[in-house]
């Protein structure tokens, strides 16, 4: 269940940042399918990847974790 909550939060923050999956993928140097897989909970991000994704969505890692804990 936690994985689904994380995936949903990643998607919501991307949408709040007005980014498509393709745009986010370009910012982090990955394929669009990579973004799709982590938003669907099919792939996990390690801390380094999560930090890069947060930076690309203009949110700090700390703010992301706080938002996750609040959800």
C-alpha positions in Angstrom: 0.0 0.0 0.0 2.8 2.4 0.8 4.3 2.0 -2.6 1.0 3.0 -4.2 0.8 6.1 -2.0 4.3 7.0 -3.0 3.6 6.5 -6.7 0.4 8.6 -6.4 2.3 11.4 -4.7 5.0 11.4 -7.3 2.3 11.7 -10.0 0.4 14.5 -8.2 3.6 16.6 -7.7 4.5 16.1 -11.3 1.0 17.3 -12.3 1.2 20.2 -9.8 4.5 21.2 -11.5 2.7 21.3 -14.9 5.0 18.6 -16.3 4.1 15.8 -18.6 5.7 12.4 -18.1 7.8 13.1 -21.2 9.0 16.5 -19.9 9.9 15.1 -16.6 11.8 12.2 -18.2 13.8 14.7 -20.3 14.7 16.7 -17.2 16.1 13.6 -15.5 17.7 12.1 -18.6 15.4 9.0 -18.7 12.8 7.6 -21.1 9.1 8.5 -20.6 8.4 4.8 -19.9 10.7 5.1 -16.8 8.5 7.8 -15.4 5.4 5.8 -16.2 6.8 2.8 -14.4 7.5 4.6 -11.1 4.2 6.4 -11.2 2.4 3.1 -11.6 4.5 1.5 -8.8 6.2 -0.9 -11.1 9.6 0.5 -10.4 11.1 1.9 -7.2 13.4 4.9 -7.0 16.4 4.9 -4.9 17.3 8.0 -2.9 19.6 9.5 -5.5 16.9 9.0 -8.2 14.2 10.5 -6.0 16.4 13.5 -5.3 16.8 14.1 -9.0 13.1 13.7 -9.7 12.3 16.2 -6.9 14.8 18.7 -8.2 13.3 18.4 -11.7 9.8 19.0 -10.2 11.2 22.0 -8.2 10.5 20.5 -4.8 13.0 19.8 -2.1 13.5 16.2 -1.0 12.6 17.3 2.5 9.4 18.9 1.4 8.6 15.8 -0.6 9.1 13.6 2.5 7.0 15.9 4.6 4.2 15.8 2.1 4.4 12.0 2.0 4.2 11.7 5.7 1.2 14.0 5.8 -0.7 12.0 3.2 
